[in-house]
Structures are given as C-alpha cells and as structure tokens.
Amino acid sequence: MIRIKWTDRTFSFNFPAGLYPEMIERLRGAPPRMENHVKDLPAQVITSQYDGRWSIQENAGHLLDLESLTQQRIEEYLASADLLHAADMTNRKTYDAHHNDVSMAEILRGFRDARTKTIGRIAELDDEMFARTAVHPRLNVPMRLVDLLFFTAEHDDYHLTRIAELVELLS
C-alpha cells in the first residue's frame, strides 16, 4: 500500500461547524485506540524501527509531543489570533525525547492525560467558538477551530494507522 505522506495531504474544511461534537469524540477516542493497538506487545516489538522510520513507541510519543501544540492553538483561537503557531516540521521534540528509552506505559499515560486536558478545555466552549478562524501556517488557509479538531483527529489517525501497520509487520 502506498500512503500519502502527512505533509503531502490536502484538506477540505467545508463541513458545518456544528460537527464539532463528532470531532471531539474522535479526539477522545485516540488514547484508547492507541492503548488497544499496543496491549500485550513486547518491548522489542514496540521499539523496533522498520525501514529506518519511527517505531510504534516513537509514533505514539509523537502524538504526545504534539498535544501541547494543539492546546496552544486552542488558546490562540480563544485569544482571537489571526495566525496559529507553526509546528516544528523537523519534529525535533520527538527526536530529542528518545521515546524508545522510556516505558510505553508512561507514553500512554501521558497522552491520555494530555488529551483529557485538551478535551476538557474545548468541552467548556460556546458553540460559536468552533466557527472562529485563524490561518494555519503550513497550509496557509483559514481554519476554524472545528477544522483544527478535524486536522488533529486526521493526524491521530495517520499515526494510529502507521502503528497498526507496524503491529502487523512486526508481530
């Protein structure tokens, strides 16, 4: 299967802002899905790299690493920023974290805790907030808060799919 690289993907944000509850639900589901993929796998499998790319554990750690960016961007919407904070496209935070040197349980717990914090923050917002826009720096398009939630859920799915592929290849 040939997958489209994350940075080559394009997005259409043409759905109603009123779909934000479904986007929140997708975000809420990422930690248990990740936990389900890795349960009962030995450390050797979850830390093995394949084709010189990130291991299962590094993919999981990457989602944990980016949760702070999602939280920062939510705060930017609340502050009526015109432009969202840019991601570090070199993924330096993930490489510097050496996720294969910590326990998977720690990564899973950290991701669940950080995502729970994100969900708690957006769950308290008024409906109108989900239609507020700011420009996404890499895509260079106006993005509503509901679009950011969709974008984040798509990024989750991209890495969860990679984790599932690696589980299949390595177990």
C-alpha positions as CSV (number, residue, x, y, z in Angstrom):
1,M,0.0,0.0,0.0
2,I,1.3,3.5,-0.9
3,R,0.3,6.0,1.8
4,I,0.2,9.7,1.2
5,K,2.8,11.4,3.4
6,W,1.3,13.6,6.1
7,T,2.9,16.7,4.6
8,D,1.6,16.0,1.1
9,R,-2.0,15.7,2.3
10,T,-4.6,18.4,1.5
11,F,-7.7,19.2,3.4
12,S,-11.2,20.5,2.6
13,F,-12.8,22.2,5.5
14,N,-16.2,22.5,4.0
15,F,-18.4,20.9,6.7
16,P,-20.6,22.7,9.2
17,A,-19.0,24.0,12.4
18,G,-21.8,22.2,14.1
19,L,-20.0,18.9,13.6
20,Y,-17.6,19.8,16.5
21,P,-19.1,17.2,18.9
22,E,-18.1,14.5,16.4
23,M,-14.6,15.9,16.2
24,I,-14.3,16.0,20.0
25,E,-15.4,12.4,20.1
26,R,-12.7,11.4,17.5
27,L,-10.1,13.1,19.7
28,R,-11.4,11.4,22.8
29,G,-11.1,8.0,21.1
30,A,-7.4,8.3,20.2
31,P,-5.9,7.3,23.5
32,P,-7.9,4.1,24.0
33,R,-7.3,3.2,20.3
34,M,-3.6,3.6,20.8
35,E,-3.7,1.5,24.0
36,N,-5.6,-1.2,22.2
37,H,-3.0,-1.4,19.4
38,V,-0.1,-1.9,21.8
39,K,-1.6,-4.0,24.6
40,D,0.3,-7.2,25.2
41,L,3.1,-6.3,22.7
42,P,6.6,-7.0,23.9
43,A,9.0,-4.0,24.3
44,Q,11.2,-5.4,21.4
45,V,8.2,-5.1,19.0
46,I,7.1,-1.6,20.1
47,T,10.6,-0.2,20.0
48,S,11.7,-1.8,16.7
49,Q,12.2,0.6,13.8
50,Y,11.1,-0.6,10.3
51,D,12.6,0.9,7.1
52,G,14.5,3.4,9.2
53,R,11.3,5.1,10.3
54,W,9.8,5.6,13.7
55,S,8.9,2.7,15.9
56,I,5.4,2.1,17.3
57,Q,6.5,3.7,20.5
58,E,8.0,6.7,18.7
59,N,4.8,7.2,16.7
60,A,2.9,7.1,20.0
61,G,5.3,9.5,21.6
62,H,5.0,11.9,18.6
63,L,1.2,12.2,19.3
64,L,2.0,13.0,22.9
65,D,4.6,15.6,21.8
66,L,2.2,17.4,19.6
67,E,-0.7,17.6,22.1
68,S,0.9,20.8,23.6
69,L,0.8,22.4,20.1
70,T,-2.9,21.6,19.8
71,Q,-3.5,23.1,23.3
72,Q,-1.5,26.2,22.3
73,R,-3.5,26.6,19.1
74,I,-6.8,26.3,21.0
75,E,-5.7,29.1,23.3
76,E,-4.8,31.2,20.2
77,Y,-8.4,30.8,18.9
78,L,-9.6,31.9,22.3
79,A,-7.3,35.0,22.1
80,S,-8.7,35.8,18.6
81,A,-5.2,35.3,17.0
82,D,-5.0,35.8,13.2
83,L,-2.3,33.2,12.7
84,L,-1.8,29.9,14.5
85,H,1.5,28.8,15.9
86,A,3.6,26.9,13.4
87,A,4.6,23.3,14.1
88,D,8.3,22.3,14.0
89,M,8.3,20.4,10.8
90,T,11.7,18.8,11.7
91,N,9.9,17.0,14.6
92,R,12.9,17.9,16.9
93,K,10.8,17.4,20.0
94,T,10.1,13.8,19.1
95,Y,13.7,13.0,18.1
96,D,15.0,14.7,21.3
97,A,12.6,12.8,23.5
98,H,14.1,9.4,22.8
99,H,10.7,7.8,23.3
100,N,12.2,4.2,22.9
101,D,14.1,4.8,26.2
102,V,11.0,5.3,28.3
103,S,8.2,2.9,29.0
104,M,5.2,2.6,26.7
105,A,3.0,2.8,29.8
106,E,4.5,6.3,30.5
107,I,3.8,7.5,26.9
108,L,0.2,6.1,27.0
109,R,-0.5,7.7,30.4
110,G,1.0,11.0,29.2
111,F,-1.0,11.0,26.0
112,R,-4.3,10.1,27.8
113,D,-3.7,12.8,30.4
114,A,-2.8,15.5,27.9
115,R,-5.7,14.6,25.6
116,T,-8.1,14.6,28.6
117,K,-6.9,18.1,29.3
118,T,-7.5,19.2,25.7
119,I,-11.0,17.7,25.7
120,G,-11.8,19.4,29.0
121,R,-10.7,22.7,27.6
122,I,-12.8,22.5,24.4
123,A,-15.8,20.9,26.1
124,E,-16.4,24.2,28.0
125,L,-16.5,26.4,24.9
126,D,-19.6,28.0,23.5
127,D,-20.9,26.7,20.1
128,E,-19.9,29.9,18.3
129,M,-16.2,29.5,19.3
130,F,-15.9,26.5,17.0
131,A,-16.6,28.7,13.9
132,R,-13.8,31.2,14.9
133,T,-11.0,31.3,12.3
134,A,-7.2,31.7,12.2
135,V,-4.7,31.0,9.4
136,H,-2.9,27.7,9.6
137,P,0.8,28.5,8.9
138,R,1.8,25.4,6.8
139,L,-1.5,25.0,4.9
140,N,-1.8,28.8,4.6
141,V,-5.6,28.6,4.7
142,P,-8.2,30.0,7.2
143,M,-9.0,27.2,9.6
144,R,-11.9,27.3,12.1
145,L,-11.5,25.7,15.5
146,V,-13.7,22.8,14.4
147,D,-11.2,22.4,11.4
148,L,-8.3,22.3,13.8
149,L,-10.1,19.5,15.7
150,F,-10.6,17.6,12.4
151,F,-7.0,18.2,11.4
152,T,-5.8,16.9,14.8
153,A,-8.0,13.8,14.5
154,E,-6.7,13.2,11.0
155,H,-3.1,13.4,12.3
156,D,-4.0,11.0,15.1
157,D,-5.4,8.6,12.5
158,Y,-2.4,8.9,10.3
159,H,-0.1,7.8,13.2
160,L,-2.5,5.2,14.6
161,T,-2.7,3.7,11.1
162,R,1.1,3.6,11.0
163,I,1.1,1.9,14.4
164,A,-1.4,-0.7,13.2
165,E,0.8,-1.3,10.1
166,L,3.8,-1.8,12.3
167,V,2.0,-4.2,14.6
168,E,1.1,-6.3,11.6
169,L,4.6,-6.2,10.2
170,L,6.5,-6.8,13.4
171,S,4.3,-9.3,15.4
